[in-house]
Amino acid sequence: MSSPVRIRRAEEADLDALTTLILTSFRQFQLFAYLYSSLQSSPASASDTLWYWRRRLHLEMLDPYTDVLVADIGVEDKSPDAGDDMGAKYLHEWMATRMDRKDPQIQKNVRKPYQEETITTKPTAIPKRAKQSWTAWLKDQDPQAYAEYINAEGRLAGDCYSSEVVYYLDNLTVDFRFQRRGIGKELVQRGLEEATRINLPAMTEASLKGEGLYYRLGFEKIAVWDVCGFKLPVMRWMQSTEASY
């Protein structure tokens, strides 16, 4: 029996762990494994990707309109599953050693001063300048694949997200060492609670592997997103839908 999971808001102290978690998880999601192939094959050459995602997560924490949640597991459940994904284990270990280092490449590519990413005691809108200048990390990407992805995102927004305001569930990620313990389900449920509170439908794009979870929680598939040769289900949840909690 898995120990209880506590869902809480992320704090700045979680940034290193969250960055490592999300980049390691890309191996399990076919689209991002494709887009971030250099991170999988040669992580030492993808320092800018590390910088980009840490900065993005930090900005999202500062954004009053974005909820960044983490799941804490019980003390007795802290020994991870052995698993057999040696590539993920290597990537996890490599990133853990990089977080405290002053990488000259990363420092060189910081376009704006760190002060722009601070927040006062009263929540305010994040300066637009701090949200820009993401271009430093693009050399870690395949330019053609990235351009195709951006174009597909534009089509998705127009086809599925332009007609209504929704509560968007983004980057649902469970550590590869702690899967099959119900953590993903609890994270989605917390998102649905918030969607209910503000009276909005919830939407997301699922991986083929995770599609079943959303069906069990009452989502329906409203479209298929064709992106970079992958076909991903677009899932939508309404408050009136009965879910099997």
Secondary structure, DSSP 8 states (H G I E B T S, - for coil): ----EEEEE--GGGHHHHHHHHHHHGGGSHHHHHHTHHHHH-GGG-HHHHHHHHHHHHHHHH-TT---EEEEE-GGG-S----S-HHHHHHHHHHHHHTTS--HHHHHH--S-GGGG---SS-----HHHH---GGGGGGS-HHHHHHHHHHHHHHIIIIISSS--EE-------GGG-SSSHHHHHHHHHHHHHHHTT--EEEE--TTTHHHHHHTT-EEEEEEEETTEEEEEEEE-TTS----
